[in-house]
Amino acid sequence: MGYKEEGALWKYPCGPNDESPIGLLGDREENTVSEWLKKRTQVKIISRDRYSNYQSASTKGAPDAIQVTDRWHLLKNLGEAMRKILDREHLA
């Protein structure tokens, strides 16, 4: 399950293979996401970003699901870490 932005607030969970919408959520609040997940026991893997509400909602709504970082955020995190290392090495 991933999230794609539609406008400023709307989010929709996507399927694992083709990113087809499988639902529509009106906000990013923990309770909204958690309740949506509780009704969908077939969710086994949740791809999410670092937003703390997603972590809490995923844990509460689908406690047995595996949570992974999506590719975009994984690369963003790697870039940030590399920038810190290069900045530190450059100052030394």
N, C-alpha and C positions, 0 to 999 in steps of 0.2 A: 504494500500500500504506500503510495507516494502522494504528494500533494502538489497540485498545480494551481497557480493563482489565476483567478478570473476577476478582473477589476481589483479593487482595493481590499475587499473583505472576504469574498466568496472563495471557498476551497472545495476541491473535490478529490476524494480518494480515487486512485487509479489502479487498474489491473496490473498484474506482474509482467505481462508480455507485451502488450500493445498500448499501454497507457490510456486505455478506454476508461471513461468515467464509470465508477460503480456506485456513486453516491454524490450527494451535494450537501455540504455543511455550511451553515450560515455564518460561522465565526471560528476562531481558533481557540476558544476557551476550553479548559481542561474538561469540564463536565460534558460539554457538547461532544467532544471527541471520544471521551470515555464511554458515554452512553451509546454512541454509534457503534463502537467496537463490541460492547457487551451483547449487542443484538446480532453480531456476525461472528459466530464461533469458528467459521471456516478460515478466518485470518490467522495465518501461521507465521508470517514474516512482515515486519513493519519497517519500512525505509523512511527515515525521518531526519530532520535537521536538528540543530542544537537547542531549539526553543524548549525551555524547561516544561512548559505545559504539555508538549507532545510526549515527553518522557513520562511524566506523571500519568497522563491520560492513557498512554499505551500500557503502562504497568497495571493500572487499575482496570482498564477495559478488556485487555487481552493478556492476562498475567503469564500465560504459557507461550506467547508469541516471542519470536526472536526479534530483537530490535537491532537494526543496522543503520549506519550512516549512508545517506544517498551519495552517489558519485560526485555530484557537484560540490557538496559540502566537504566531502573527503579531500578533494583536490584543493578546495579553499583552505581547509585546515593545514594541509601539507604546505601550501604556499606561505601561509602565515608563519608556520614553524621555521621554514627555510629562511624567510626574511629576518626573523629574530636571530638565527644562527649567523647569517651573513653580516648583519649589523654588528653583532657582538665581535665577530672575527675581524671585521674592518676597523673597529675601534681599538683592538688590541695591538 
